[in-house]
Amino acid sequence: MHDRTRPLRFDDRYPGYDVLAKWNSPSWNDKTREVIAKRLAIPNEPKFFTADEFATVMSIAARIVPQPASRADIPVAALVDHKLHHGVADGYRLAGMPRQGDAWRQGLKALNEEAHRAFGKKFVGLSEADQDQLLRRAQRGELTAPEWGSMRSNDFFKRRLLHDIVLAYYGHPTAWSEIGWGGPAAPRGYVRLGFDDRDPWEAAEAKPGDEGEALRINRHVR
């Protein structure tokens, strides 16, 4: 039973809900299943990044979207790598920002140089506290090593690190289950559009002290 004195964790707000249980239900059509199957099949290895760059992205992702030990990790770095490998871009960029792939390579190189100057190690070798300190400095635009070139560290943090990593995380079905999202609403769509209304094929959010009802509902959501 949930302790009423603490808020529900992000990974227990929709107990018993598994979005992949919708696989053969009327909630998803063939195109939805095809897109999700391709996403789940992305290997956890780099095709765009070098091995060292990939390790750095994994370390950064672990600080930006820390994951619970109760389940297998979402392969965030692999999802970002897949996006870059296939040239999926935003369609715009700030002045001074290189193209998306170039911005990632340049930013990772600069971040590692900043880590070496400040702590004598690469980013992956730093403690979590030191990694957080460096990322916060990047977020504030305080990192100014020559390796950044015309790209400001705060732009790299906001436009690439935060943007791409968070989108990758919440583009994975494991995250969908944790936030109670049912995936693409095709072909069913939504019917009950009022505030706090829930369609029968949507997950029920647990209420502190009454998780059992949400668990009962979510085991049957399709």
SVG drawing of the C-alpha trace seen along z (x, -y; Angstrom):
<svg xmlns="http://www.w3.org/2000/svg" viewBox="-17 -34 61 43">
<polyline fill="none" stroke="black" stroke-width="0.4" points="0.0,0.0 1.2,-3.5 2.4,-5.7 0.1,-8.7 2.9,-10.9 4.9,-10.7 3.9,-11.5 3.6,-8.6 6.8,-8.0 6.6,-8.5 6.9,-4.8 4.0,-3.8 1.3,-6.3 -0.3,-3.8 0.1,-0.5 -0.5,2.6 -0.6,0.7 1.4,2.0 0.8,0.1 2.1,3.0 -0.9,5.0 -2.8,3.0 -0.7,4.7 -3.5,6.9 -6.4,4.8 -8.6,2.4 -6.6,-0.5 -3.8,-0.1 -3.8,0.6 -1.1,2.2 0.8,-1.1 1.0,-1.8 2.3,1.7 4.8,1.3 6.2,-2.0 6.4,-0.7 8.0,2.6 10.8,0.7 11.4,-1.5 11.6,1.5 14.0,3.2 16.6,0.4 19.9,2.1 21.6,0.6 24.8,-0.2 26.0,-3.2 25.8,-3.7 26.3,-7.5 28.4,-8.1 31.8,-6.7 32.0,-4.3 33.5,-7.0 30.8,-9.5 28.1,-6.9 29.4,-6.3 29.3,-10.0 25.7,-10.3 24.7,-7.4 26.3,-9.1 24.6,-12.4 21.2,-10.7 21.5,-9.0 21.7,-12.5 19.0,-14.1 16.4,-11.3 17.5,-9.0 15.7,-5.7 14.4,-3.4 16.3,-0.2 13.0,1.7 13.0,2.2 15.3,2.4 16.6,-1.0 15.1,-2.7 18.0,-2.8 18.0,-6.6 21.5,-7.0 20.6,-4.4 17.4,-6.3 19.3,-9.5 21.9,-7.8 19.2,-6.3 17.7,-9.7 21.1,-11.2 22.0,-8.2 18.9,-8.6 19.2,-12.4 15.9,-13.1 16.2,-16.9 14.1,-19.6 13.9,-21.6 15.4,-24.7 18.4,-25.8 19.6,-28.8 22.3,-31.1 25.7,-29.9 24.4,-26.3 25.9,-23.7 23.7,-21.2 22.2,-18.6 24.8,-15.9 27.7,-18.3 26.3,-20.1 26.3,-16.8 29.9,-15.9 31.2,-19.4 29.3,-19.6 30.4,-16.3 34.0,-17.1 33.7,-20.4 32.0,-18.9 34.8,-16.3 37.4,-19.0 35.6,-21.0 35.5,-17.9 39.2,-17.3 40.1,-20.9 38.0,-21.0 38.5,-17.5 41.3,-15.9 38.9,-13.2 36.5,-12.6 32.8,-13.2 32.1,-9.5 34.8,-9.2 33.3,-11.9 31.2,-11.4 27.5,-12.0 27.8,-15.2 30.6,-16.5 28.7,-15.5 25.7,-17.4 27.8,-20.4 29.2,-20.5 25.8,-20.1 24.4,-22.9 27.2,-25.2 26.5,-24.2 22.8,-25.0 23.7,-28.5 26.1,-29.2 29.2,-29.3 31.3,-26.8 33.4,-28.7 36.3,-26.5 37.5,-27.1 36.1,-23.8 32.6,-25.2 33.3,-27.4 30.3,-29.6 27.9,-27.4 27.1,-28.5 27.0,-25.8 23.5,-26.8 22.2,-26.4 23.8,-23.0 22.2,-22.0 18.7,-23.2 18.5,-22.6 20.4,-19.3 21.0,-17.5 17.7,-18.3 15.6,-18.3 16.9,-15.1 17.3,-13.1 13.9,-13.9 12.1,-13.2 14.0,-9.9 13.0,-8.9 9.3,-9.7 9.2,-8.2 9.6,-4.7 6.7,-2.5 8.2,-1.9 7.8,-5.6 4.3,-5.6 3.3,-3.0 4.8,-5.1 2.8,-8.2 -0.4,-6.4 -0.3,-7.2 -1.8,-4.8 0.4,-5.5 -0.8,-6.8 -4.6,-7.2 -5.1,-5.2 -7.6,-4.1 -9.7,-4.6 -9.1,-8.3 -10.6,-9.9 -14.3,-10.3 -14.4,-11.7 -12.8,-15.0 -13.9,-16.7 -11.5,-17.6 -10.3,-14.4 -12.5,-12.2 -11.0,-8.8 -11.9,-6.6 -12.1,-2.9 -8.9,-2.2 -6.9,-4.8 -4.9,-4.0 -6.3,-5.0 -4.1,-7.1 -3.6,-5.8 -4.9,-7.9 -2.8,-7.9 -4.2,-5.3 -6.4,-3.7 -3.9,-2.2 -5.9,1.1 -8.7,-0.4 -6.2,-1.7 -4.4,1.6 -7.7,3.4 -8.6,1.2 -5.2,1.1 -4.9,4.8 -7.8,4.9 -7.1,1.7 -6.8,2.5"/>
</svg>
